Amino acid sequence: MSINRTLSDLRDKTQEILKLCKQSNEPIFVQDNGNEELVIMSREYYEQIRNLLNAFNRQQKYSVNLKNQFFHVEDVNELYQKLDEADNAILNNDFHSHDEVLEKLRNQLNGSEKK
């Protein structure tokens, strides 16, 4: 869930927002007249994102834990391949609905999977 603050909050409550950046370890979106204009984050969060992007650009293995979400980059080409496969599946209407997937999982859990 994103954290949003107004531009006037940034001006009037700077110390509070700085503290929130460090405590939440996630970006804070600053809005002006309802439009997101700025993103601020702690130095730690910025460094984690920068390291992840650098590893991604160098096609190196890299793992990071951001806000209890674990990201692992091993091979950029494999990532793009998987995204292409997903795009092609959508274009070819070769996918299952949410309900179909849940039904299949329920059947597997209940031992009544149709083979």
MMTF fields as JSON, N, C-alpha, C and O atoms, coordinates in Angstrom:
{
  "mmtfVersion": "1.0.0",
  "mmtfProducer": "UNKNOWN",
  "numBonds": 459,
  "numAtoms": 460,
  "numGroups": 115,
  "numChains": 1,
  "numModels": 1,
  "chainsPerModel": [1],
  "groupsPerChain": [115],
  "chainIdList": ["A"],
  "bondAtomList": [4, 2, 8, 6, 12, 10, 16, 14, 20, 18, 24, 22, 28, 26, 32, 30, 36, 34, 40, 38, 44, 42, 48, 46, 52, 50, 56, 54, 60, 58, 64, 62, 68, 66, 72, 70, 76, 74, 80, 78, 84, 82, 88, 86, 92, 90, 96, 94, 100, 98, 104, 102, 108, 106, 112, 110, 116, 114, 120, 118, 124, 122, 128, 126, 132, 130, 136, 134, 140, 138, 144, 142, 148, 146, 152, 150, 156, 154, 160, 158, 164, 162, 168, 166, 172, 170, 176, 174, 180, 178, 184, 182, 188, 186, 192, 190, 196, 194, 200, 198, 204, 202, 208, 206, 212, 210, 216, 214, 220, 218, 224, 222, 228, 226, 232, 230, 236, 234, 240, 238, 244, 242, 248, 246, 252, 250, 256, 254, 260, 258, 264, 262, 268, 266, 272, 270, 276, 274, 280, 278, 284, 282, 288, 286, 292, 290, 296, 294, 300, 298, 304, 302, 308, 306, 312, 310, 316, 314, 320, 318, 324, 322, 328, 326, 332, 330, 336, 334, 340, 338, 344, 342, 348, 346, 352, 350, 356, 354, 360, 358, 364, 362, 368, 366, 372, 370, 376, 374, 380, 378, 384, 382, 388, 386, 392, 390, 396, 394, 400, 398, 404, 402, 408, 406, 412, 410, 416, 414, 420, 418, 424, 422, 428, 426, 432, 430, 436, 434, 440, 438, 444, 442, 448, 446, 452, 450, 456, 454],
  "bondOrderList": [1, 1, 1, 1, 1, 1, 1, 1, 1, 1, 1, 1, 1, 1, 1, 1, 1, 1, 1, 1, 1, 1, 1, 1, 1, 1, 1, 1, 1, 1, 1, 1, 1, 1, 1, 1, 1, 1, 1, 1, 1, 1, 1, 1, 1, 1, 1, 1, 1, 1, 1, 1, 1, 1, 1, 1, 1, 1, 1, 1, 1, 1, 1, 1, 1, 1, 1, 1, 1, 1, 1, 1, 1, 1, 1, 1, 1, 1, 1, 1, 1, 1, 1, 1, 1, 1, 1, 1, 1, 1, 1, 1, 1, 1, 1, 1, 1, 1, 1, 1, 1, 1, 1, 1, 1, 1, 1, 1, 1, 1, 1, 1, 1, 1],
  "groupList": [{"groupName": "MET", "atomNameList": ["N", "CA", "C", "O"], "elementList": ["N", "C", "C", "O"], "formalChargeList": [0, 0, 0, 0], "bondAtomList": [1, 0, 2, 1, 3, 2], "bondOrderList": [1, 1, 2], "singleLetterCode": "M", "chemCompType": "L-PEPTIDE LINKING"}, {"groupName": "SER", "atomNameList": ["N", "CA", "C", "O"], "elementList": ["N", "C", "C", "O"], "formalChargeList": [0, 0, 0, 0], "bondAtomList": [1, 0, 2, 1, 3, 2], "bondOrderList": [1, 1, 2], "singleLetterCode": "S", "chemCompType": "L-PEPTIDE LINKING"}, {"groupName": "ILE", "atomNameList": ["N", "CA", "C", "O"], "elementList": ["N", "C", "C", "O"], "formalChargeList": [0, 0, 0, 0], "bondAtomList": [1, 0, 2, 1, 3, 2], "bondOrderList": [1, 1, 2], "singleLetterCode": "I", "chemCompType": "L-PEPTIDE LINKING"}, {"groupName": "ASN", "atomNameList": ["N", "CA", "C", "O"], "elementList": ["N", "C", "C", "O"], "formalChargeList": [0, 0, 0, 0], "bondAtomList": [1, 0, 2, 1, 3, 2], "bondOrderList": [1, 1, 2], "singleLetterCode": "N", "chemCompType": "L-PEPTIDE LINKING"}, {"groupName": "ARG", "atomNameList": ["N", "CA", "C", "O"], "elementList": ["N", "C", "C", "O"], "formalChargeList": [0, 0, 0, 0], "bondAtomList": [1, 0, 2, 1, 3, 2], "bondOrderList": [1, 1, 2], "singleLetterCode": "R", "chemCompType": "L-PEPTIDE LINKING"}, {"groupName": "THR", "atomNameList": ["N", "CA", "C", "O"], "elementList": ["N", "C", "C", "O"], "formalChargeList": [0, 0, 0, 0], "bondAtomList": [1, 0, 2, 1, 3, 2], "bondOrderList": [1, 1, 2], "singleLetterCode": "T", "chemCompType": "L-PEPTIDE LINKING"}, {"groupName": "LEU", "atomNameList": ["N", "CA", "C", "O"], "elementList": ["N", "C", "C", "O"], "formalChargeList": [0, 0, 0, 0], "bondAtomList": [1, 0, 2, 1, 3, 2], "bondOrderList": [1, 1, 2], "singleLetterCode": "L", "chemCompType": "L-PEPTIDE LINKING"}, {"groupName": "ASP", "atomNameList": ["N", "CA", "C", "O"], "elementList": ["N", "C", "C", "O"], "formalChargeList": [0, 0, 0, 0], "bondAtomList": [1, 0, 2, 1, 3, 2], "bondOrderList": [1, 1, 2], "singleLetterCode": "D", "chemCompType": "L-PEPTIDE LINKING"}, {"groupName": "LYS", "atomNameList": ["N", "CA", "C", "O"], "elementList": ["N", "C", "C", "O"], "formalChargeList": [0, 0, 0, 0], "bondAtomList": [1, 0, 2, 1, 3, 2], "bondOrderList": [1, 1, 2], "singleLetterCode": "K", "chemCompType": "L-PEPTIDE LINKING"}, {"groupName": "GLN", "atomNameList": ["N", "CA", "C", "O"], "elementList": ["N", "C", "C", "O"], "formalChargeList": [0, 0, 0, 0], "bondAtomList": [1, 0, 2, 1, 3, 2], "bondOrderList": [1, 1, 2], "singleLetterCode": "Q", "chemCompType": "L-PEPTIDE LINKING"}, {"groupName": "GLU", "atomNameList": ["N", "CA", "C", "O"], "elementList": ["N", "C", "C", "O"], "formalChargeList": [0, 0, 0, 0], "bondAtomList": [1, 0, 2, 1, 3, 2], "bondOrderList": [1, 1, 2], "singleLetterCode": "E", "chemCompType": "L-PEPTIDE LINKING"}, {"groupName": "CYS", "atomNameList": ["N", "CA", "C", "O"], "elementList": ["N", "C", "C", "O"], "formalChargeList": [0, 0, 0, 0], "bondAtomList": [1, 0, 2, 1, 3, 2], "bondOrderList": [1, 1, 2], "singleLetterCode": "C", "chemCompType": "L-PEPTIDE LINKING"}, {"groupName": "PRO", "atomNameList": ["N", "CA", "C", "O"], "elementList": ["N", "C", "C", "O"], "formalChargeList": [0, 0, 0, 0], "bondAtomList": [1, 0, 2, 1, 3, 2], "bondOrderList": [1, 1, 2], "singleLetterCode": "P", "chemCompType": "L-PEPTIDE LINKING"}, {"groupName": "PHE", "atomNameList": ["N", "CA", "C", "O"], "elementList": ["N", "C", "C", "O"], "formalChargeList": [0, 0, 0, 0], "bondAtomList": [1, 0, 2, 1, 3, 2], "bondOrderList": [1, 1, 2], "singleLetterCode": "F", "chemCompType": "L-PEPTIDE LINKING"}, {"groupName": "VAL", "atomNameList": ["N", "CA", "C", "O"], "elementList": ["N", "C", "C", "O"], "formalChargeList": [0, 0, 0, 0], "bondAtomList": [1, 0, 2, 1, 3, 2], "bondOrderList": [1, 1, 2], "singleLetterCode": "V", "chemCompType": "L-PEPTIDE LINKING"}, {"groupName": "GLY", "atomNameList": ["N", "CA", "C", "O"], "elementList": ["N", "C", "C", "O"], "formalChargeList": [0, 0, 0, 0], "bondAtomList": [1, 0, 2, 1, 3, 2], "bondOrderList": [1, 1, 2], "singleLetterCode": "G", "chemCompType": "PEPTIDE LINKING"}, {"groupName": "TYR", "atomNameList": ["N", "CA", "C", "O"], "elementList": ["N", "C", "C", "O"], "formalChargeList": [0, 0, 0, 0], "bondAtomList": [1, 0, 2, 1, 3, 2], "bondOrderList": [1, 1, 2], "singleLetterCode": "Y", "chemCompType": "L-PEPTIDE LINKING"}, {"groupName": "ALA", "atomNameList": ["N", "CA", "C", "O"], "elementList": ["N", "C", "C", "O"], "formalChargeList": [0, 0, 0, 0], "bondAtomList": [1, 0, 2, 1, 3, 2], "bondOrderList": [1, 1, 2], "singleLetterCode": "A", "chemCompType": "L-PEPTIDE LINKING"}, {"groupName": "HIS", "atomNameList": ["N", "CA", "C", "O"], "elementList": ["N", "C", "C", "O"], "formalChargeList": [0, 0, 0, 0], "bondAtomList": [1, 0, 2, 1, 3, 2], "bondOrderList": [1, 1, 2], "singleLetterCode": "H", "chemCompType": "L-PEPTIDE LINKING"}],
  "groupTypeList": [0, 1, 2, 3, 4, 5, 6, 1, 7, 6, 4, 7, 8, 5, 9, 10, 2, 6, 8, 6, 11, 8, 9, 1, 3, 10, 12, 2, 13, 14, 9, 7, 3, 15, 3, 10, 10, 6, 14, 2, 0, 1, 4, 10, 16, 16, 10, 9, 2, 4, 3, 6, 6, 3, 17, 13, 3, 4, 9, 9, 8, 16, 1, 14, 3, 6, 8, 3, 9, 13, 13, 18, 14, 10, 7, 14, 3, 10, 6, 16, 9, 8, 6, 7, 10, 17, 7, 3, 17, 2, 6, 3, 3, 7, 13, 18, 1, 18, 7, 10, 14, 6, 10, 8, 6, 4, 3, 9, 6, 3, 15, 1, 10, 8, 8],
  "groupIdList": [1, 2, 3, 4, 5, 6, 7, 8, 9, 10, 11, 12, 13, 14, 15, 16, 17, 18, 19, 20, 21, 22, 23, 24, 25, 26, 27, 28, 29, 30, 31, 32, 33, 34, 35, 36, 37, 38, 39, 40, 41, 42, 43, 44, 45, 46, 47, 48, 49, 50, 51, 52, 53, 54, 55, 56, 57, 58, 59, 60, 61, 62, 63, 64, 65, 66, 67, 68, 69, 70, 71, 72, 73, 74, 75, 76, 77, 78, 79, 80, 81, 82, 83, 84, 85, 86, 87, 88, 89, 90, 91, 92, 93, 94, 95, 96, 97, 98, 99, 100, 101, 102, 103, 104, 105, 106, 107, 108, 109, 110, 111, 112, 113, 114, 115],
  "secStructList": [7, 7, 3, 3, 3, 3, 2, 2, 2, 2, 2, 2, 7, 2, 2, 2, 2, 2, 2, 2, 2, 2, 2, 2, 7, 1, 7, 3, 3, 3, 3, 3, 6, 6, 3, 3, 3, 3, 3, 3, 7, 7, 2, 2, 2, 2, 2, 2, 2, 2, 2, 2, 2, 2, 2, 2, 2, 6, 6, 7, 7, 3, 3, 3, 3, 3, 6, 6, 3, 3, 3, 3, 3, 7, 7, 2, 2, 2, 2, 2, 2, 2, 2, 2, 2, 2, 2, 2, 2, 2, 2, 6, 6, 7, 7, 7, 7, 2, 2, 2, 2, 2, 2, 2, 2, 2, 2, 2, 2, 2, 6, 7, 7, 7, 7],
  "xCoordList": [0.847, 0.0, 0.902, 1.846, 0.59, 1.448, 1.117, -0.01, 2.136, 1.981, 1.919, 2.814, 0.885, 0.706, 0.655, 0.032, 1.305, 1.267, 1.136, 1.445, 0.677, 0.524, 1.795, 2.646, 1.893, 3.03, 3.062, 4.133, 1.886, 1.853, 2.307, 2.928, 2.005, 2.522, 4.044, 4.695, 4.602, 6.06, 6.659, 7.697, 6.007, 6.488, 6.29, 7.187, 5.108, 4.756, 5.176, 5.35, 5.337, 5.616, 6.845, 6.847, 7.876, 9.069, 9.676, 9.977, 9.862, 10.493, 9.655, 10.191, 8.34, 7.438, 7.543, 7.551, 7.622, 7.725, 9.083, 9.166, 10.147, 11.47, 11.46, 12.007, 10.843, 10.749, 9.941, 10.301, 8.855, 8.02, 8.809, 8.665, 9.635, 10.485, 11.388, 11.504, 12.017, 12.959, 12.244, 12.728, 11.102, 10.38, 9.708, 9.734, 9.111, 8.341, 9.227, 8.87, 10.389, 11.312, 10.599, 10.787, 9.785, 9.142, 8.945, 9.0, 8.718, 8.6, 7.328, 6.306, 7.431, 6.28, 6.004, 6.893, 4.781, 4.382, 3.816, 2.892, 4.386, 3.963, 3.074, 3.455, 1.883, 0.898, 0.74, 0.822, 0.509, 0.191, -1.076, -1.078, -2.145, -3.443, -3.911, -4.469, -3.676, -4.138, -3.244, -3.507, -2.2, -1.28, 0.001, 0.573, 0.451, 1.721, 2.85, 3.033, 3.601, 4.658, 6.05, 7.006, 6.174, 7.472, 7.38, 6.314, 8.517, 8.633, 9.849, 10.935, 9.668, 10.801, 10.935, 9.953, 12.175, 12.439, 13.677, 14.466, 13.828, 15.014, 16.235, 16.118, 17.384, 18.637, 18.801, 19.252, 18.43, 18.535, 17.692, 18.163, 16.446, 15.562, 16.119, 16.108, 16.603, 17.19, 18.368, 18.477, 19.249, 20.416, 19.998, 20.601, 18.979, 18.499, 17.964, 18.265, 17.187, 16.642, 17.772, 17.781, 18.714, 19.832, 20.668, 21.042, 20.962, 21.727, 20.979, 21.574, 19.674, 18.871, 18.886, 19.041, 18.728, 18.747, 20.122, 20.222, 21.163, 22.518, 22.763, 23.315, 22.358, 22.523, 21.695, 22.143, 20.512, 19.628, 20.271, 20.267, 20.819, 21.461, 22.712, 23.035, 23.416, 24.627, 24.306, 25.201, 23.024, 22.562, 23.259, 23.706, 23.341, 23.958, 22.88, 21.771, 23.244, 22.349, 22.36, 23.416, 21.195, 21.11, 19.785, 18.762, 19.792, 18.573, 18.458, 19.459, 17.237, 17.003, 15.633, 14.716, 15.513, 14.254, 13.755, 14.311, 12.706, 12.129, 10.739, 9.834, 10.585, 9.284, 8.662, 7.498, 9.469, 9.034, 8.642, 7.939, 9.094, 8.911, 10.295, 11.166, 10.483, 11.803, 11.903, 11.078, 12.914, 13.138, 14.46, 15.45, 14.472, 15.692, 15.85, 14.96, 16.953, 17.244, 18.379, 19.462, 18.138, 19.197, 19.578, 20.764, 18.595, 18.883, 17.849, 16.671, 18.28, 17.374, 16.724, 15.533, 17.495, 16.938, 15.802, 14.803, 15.964, 14.903, 13.653, 12.532, 13.853, 12.725, 11.969, 10.743, 12.693, 12.047, 11.375, 10.311, 11.975, 11.39, 10.05, 9.069, 10.011, 8.773, 7.696, 6.52, 8.105, 7.144, 6.599, 5.407, 7.465, 7.025, 6.052, 5.043, 6.356, 5.459, 4.084, 3.057, 4.07, 2.802, 2.037, 0.827, 2.728, 2.081, 1.49, 0.358, 2.256, 1.773, 0.572, -0.363, 0.595, -0.54, -1.802, -2.883, -1.659, -2.818, -3.297, -4.496, -2.366, -2.734, -3.418, -4.324, -2.986, -3.551, -4.715, -5.207, -5.141, -6.236, -5.954, -6.852, -4.699, -4.24, -3.927, -2.769, -4.956, -4.779, -6.05, -7.067, -5.994, -7.128, -7.605, -6.819, -8.887, -9.451, -9.066, -8.639, -9.227, -8.971, -9.818, -9.321, -11.09, -11.989, -11.551, -11.626, -11.088, -10.621, -9.399, -9.308, -8.479, -7.267, -7.62, -7.11, -8.486, -8.89, -9.604, -9.383, -10.459, -11.163, -10.185, -10.325, -9.196, -8.192, -7.399, -7.14, -7.012, -6.273, -7.113, -6.616, -8.39, -9.275, -9.367, -9.309, -9.512, -9.598, -8.317, -8.366, -7.176, -5.901, -5.802, -5.36, -6.213, -6.152, -7.095, -6.786, -8.219, -9.204, -8.925, -9.643, -7.897, -7.547, -8.459, -8.468, -9.217, -10.138, -9.734, -10.588, -8.453, -7.94, -8.264, -7.971, -8.865, -9.163, -7.925, -7.352, -7.509, -6.292, -6.603, -5.691],
  "yCoordList": [-1.165, 0.0, 1.239, 1.339, 2.168, 3.344, 4.363, 4.454, 5.114, 6.182, 7.488, 7.784, 8.259, 9.517, 10.671, 10.575, 11.74, 12.978, 14.147, 14.03, 15.261, 16.441, 17.285, 17.13, 18.165, 19.073, 19.967, 20.281, 20.372, 21.198, 20.392, 20.949, 19.082, 18.232, 18.204, 18.267, 18.108, 18.086, 19.376, 19.358, 20.476, 21.77, 21.924, 22.381, 21.537, 21.795, 20.678, 20.923, 19.474, 18.317, 17.555, 16.324, 18.275, 17.667, 16.609, 15.507, 16.922, 15.969, 14.705, 13.6, 14.881, 13.733, 12.831, 11.606, 13.438, 12.669, 11.983, 10.846, 12.66, 12.027, 10.793, 9.75, 10.922, 9.801, 8.66, 7.492, 8.999, 7.995, 7.269, 6.057, 7.996, 7.386, 6.324, 5.221, 6.652, 5.723, 4.542, 3.412, 4.787, 3.714, 2.762, 1.547, 3.303, 2.461, 1.752, 0.692, 2.34, 1.813, 1.538, 0.488, 2.488, 2.441, 3.868, 4.808, 4.039, 5.395, 6.1, 5.473, 7.409, 8.246, 9.134, 9.838, 9.097, 9.873, 11.209, 11.257, 12.284, 13.626, 14.185, 14.237, 14.599, 15.082, 16.59, 17.192, 17.181, 18.607, 18.713, 18.346, 19.21, 19.302, 17.94, 17.843, 16.898, 15.567, 14.805, 13.636, 15.431, 14.773, 14.393, 15.199, 13.154, 12.741, 13.456, 13.283, 14.257, 15.068, 14.634, 14.801, 14.073, 13.689, 12.326, 11.898, 11.663, 10.442, 10.622, 10.939, 10.42, 10.508, 9.172, 8.462, 8.847, 7.571, 7.699, 8.633, 6.74, 6.728, 6.38, 5.804, 6.733, 6.412, 4.895, 4.4, 4.163, 2.703, 2.101, 1.234, 2.557, 2.054, 2.393, 1.554, 3.611, 4.036, 3.141, 2.713, 2.858, 2.02, 0.608, 0.016, 0.064, -1.269, -1.287, -2.204, -0.292, -0.206, -0.024, -0.68, 0.847, 1.1, -0.165, -0.479, -0.885, -2.124, -3.172, -3.884, -3.26, -4.204, -3.854, -4.74, -2.588, -2.168, -2.356, -2.759, -2.069, -2.274, -3.75, -4.091, -4.61, -6.047, -6.489, -7.299, -5.965, -6.289, -5.861, -6.621, -4.662, -4.158, -4.957, -5.096, -5.481, -6.272, -7.748, -8.565, -8.087, -9.47, -10.36, -11.462, -9.87, -10.631, -11.101, -10.57, -12.111, -12.571, -11.536, -11.032, -11.229, -10.283, -10.501, -10.708, -10.458, -10.606, -9.438, -8.929, -9.024, -7.936, -8.146, -8.675, -7.734, -7.806, -6.38, -5.632, -6.009, -4.673, -4.791, -5.371, -4.247, -4.235, -5.625, -5.81, -6.611, -7.997, -8.641, -9.652, -8.058, -8.683, -9.031, -8.169, -10.287, -10.746, -10.762, -11.38, -10.085, -10.046, -10.729, -10.518, -11.532, -12.22, -12.077, -12.466, -11.533, -11.37, -12.305, -12.214, -13.2, -14.125, -13.965, -13.97, -13.823, -13.759, -12.864, -13.214, -11.738, -10.78, -11.391, -11.193, -12.128, -12.735, -13.696, -13.757, -14.45, -15.364, -14.584, -14.993, -13.474, -12.637, -12.149, -12.247, -11.624, -11.149, -12.3, -12.112, -13.472, -14.636, -14.974, -15.24, -14.964, -15.278, -14.22, -14.55, -12.953, -11.902, -12.068, -11.866, -12.435, -12.697, -13.861, -13.804, -14.929, -16.076, -15.668, -16.105, -14.84, -14.384, -13.537, -13.704, -12.628, -11.81, -12.676, -12.45, -13.678, -14.567, -15.382, -15.605, -15.823, -16.584, -15.729, -16.212, -14.471, -13.571, -13.344, -13.411, -13.076, -12.841, -14.057, -13.912, -15.259, -16.498, -17.03, -18.132, -16.25, -16.651, -18.012, -18.838, -18.226, -19.493, -19.293, -19.345, -19.069, -18.867, -19.304, -19.565, -19.381, -19.817, -18.665, -17.828, -18.644, -17.603, -17.877, -18.976, -16.876, -16.992, -18.112, -18.923, -18.162, -19.192, -20.588, -21.524, -20.74, -22.038, -22.513, -23.683, -21.616, -21.967, -22.36, -23.356, -21.588, -21.927, -23.269, -24.052, -23.538, -24.816, -25.985, -27.011, -25.817, -26.862, -27.085, -28.227, -25.992, -26.121, -26.8, -27.637, -26.431, -27.075, -28.578, -29.392, -28.927, -30.348, -31.081, -32.208, -30.453, -31.078, -31.281, -32.331, -30.278, -30.384, -31.466, -32.146, -31.616, -32.612, -33.986, -34.936, -34.118, -35.406, -35.848, -37.023, -34.93, -35.305, -34.672, -34.357, -34.486, -33.897, -34.801, -35.997, -34.227, -34.966, -34.97, -33.918, -36.149, -36.259, -36.508, -36.627],
  "zCoordList": [0.0, 0.0, 0.0, 0.783, -0.886, -0.984, 0.105, 0.59, 0.46, 1.441, 0.664, -0.129, 0.882, 0.176, 1.163, 2.221, 0.811, 1.591, 0.615, -0.57, 1.141, 0.292, 0.328, 1.204, -0.633, -0.684, 0.553, 1.07, 1.022, 2.236, 3.455, 4.36, 3.494, 4.57, 4.547, 5.59, 3.34, 3.21, 3.757, 4.42, 3.478, 3.955, 5.468, 6.178, 5.947, 7.345, 8.307, 9.501, 7.802, 8.662, 8.173, 8.152, 7.786, 7.2, 8.109, 7.652, 9.381, 10.302, 10.47, 10.557, 10.515, 10.639, 9.399, 9.516, 8.235, 6.987, 6.887, 6.422, 7.318, 7.332, 8.234, 7.877, 9.386, 10.32, 9.696, 9.838, 9.01, 8.352, 7.258, 7.096, 6.51, 5.473, 6.073, 5.538, 7.168, 7.796, 8.431, 8.354, 9.057, 9.737, 8.761, 8.958, 7.719, 6.795, 5.788, 5.276, 5.503, 4.497, 3.175, 2.561, 2.752, 1.45, 0.96, 1.753, -0.327, -0.859, -0.382, -0.101, -0.305, 0.025, -1.181, -1.659, -1.664, -2.83, -2.356, -1.543, -2.879, -2.492, -3.595, -4.764, -3.189, -4.148, -4.067, -2.996, -5.233, -5.331, -6.168, -7.343, -5.574, -6.239, -6.765, -7.858, -5.975, -6.326, -7.288, -7.567, -7.799, -8.728, -8.007, -7.274, -8.219, -7.623, -8.347, -9.552, -7.612, -8.2, -7.785, -8.543, -6.576, -6.037, -5.366, -4.924, -5.303, -4.517, -3.634, -4.118, -2.337, -1.423, -0.707, -0.489, -0.345, 0.317, 1.17, 1.027, 2.059, 2.911, 2.069, 0.988, 2.574, 1.897, 1.765, 0.732, 2.82, 2.807, 1.688, 0.952, 1.558, 0.51, -0.867, -1.767, -1.033, -2.294, -2.675, -3.824, -1.715, -1.986, -2.385, -3.28, -1.735, -2.089, -3.523, -4.287, -3.879, -5.236, -6.244, -7.286, -5.95, -6.861, -7.064, -8.194, -5.996, -6.11, -6.925, -7.734, -6.707, -7.466, -8.952, -9.792, -9.281, -10.676, -11.315, -12.474, -10.568, -11.095, -11.398, -12.445, -10.494, -10.712, -11.909, -12.721, -12.011, -13.128, -14.441, -15.409, -14.482, -15.692, -16.053, -17.233, -15.054, -15.3, -15.466, -15.681, -15.367, -15.476, -14.457, -14.775, -13.244, -12.158, -11.196, -11.156, -10.427, -9.373, -8.255, -7.873, -7.742, -6.633, -5.929, -6.582, -4.632, -3.858, -2.896, -2.392, -2.65, -1.705, -1.066, -1.694, 0.164, 0.876, 1.086, 1.89, 0.359, 0.477, 1.084, 0.484, 2.257, 2.938, 2.971, 2.616, 3.41, 3.546, 2.223, 2.209, 1.101, -0.204, -0.719, -0.832, -1.025, -1.428, -2.944, -3.617, -3.486, -4.918, -5.22, -4.52, -6.244, -6.64, -8.148, -8.904, -8.583, -10.001, -10.341, -9.763, -11.272, -11.66, -13.119, -13.45, -13.999, -15.423, -16.095, -16.166, -16.576, -17.21, -18.445, -18.684, -19.222, -20.431, -20.102, -20.818, -19.009, -18.599, -18.189, -18.489, -17.511, -17.12, -18.346, -18.401, -19.331, -20.556, -21.305, -21.894, -21.292, -21.941, -21.294, -21.989, -19.962, -19.251, -19.527, -19.673, -19.598, -19.915, -21.328, -21.56, -22.28, -23.651, -23.699, -24.401, -22.946, -22.891, -22.356, -22.874, -21.331, -20.763, -21.776, -21.93, -22.469, -23.498, -24.595, -25.023, -25.061, -26.117, -25.658, -26.427, -24.412, -23.882, -23.901, -24.236, -23.543, -23.551, -24.978, -25.249, -25.896, -27.298, -27.912, -28.731, -27.519, -28.069, -27.24, -27.48, -26.28, -25.39, -24.756, -24.6, -24.396, -23.826, -22.345, -21.931, -21.57, -20.144, -19.433, -20.075, -18.137, -17.334, -16.463, -16.02, -16.235, -15.374, -13.914, -13.558, -13.114, -11.676, -11.092, -10.311, -11.464, -10.944, -11.361, -10.565, -12.616, -13.086, -12.301, -11.93, -12.057, -11.317, -9.885, -9.373, -9.238, -7.866, -7.806, -6.882, -8.786, -8.816, -8.968, -8.304, -9.846, -10.039, -8.751, -8.371, -8.075, -6.817, -5.74, -4.986, -5.676, -4.685, -4.955, -4.034, -6.226, -6.587, -6.218, -5.723, -6.454, -6.111, -4.592, -4.125, -3.845, -2.389, -1.861, -0.883, -2.501, -2.071, -2.652, -2.341, -3.493, -4.059, -5.186, -5.553, -5.732, -6.813, -8.13, -8.959, -8.326, -9.559, -10.739, -10.716, -11.761, -12.997, -13.853, -14.135, -14.269, -15.069, -16.501, -17.319]
}
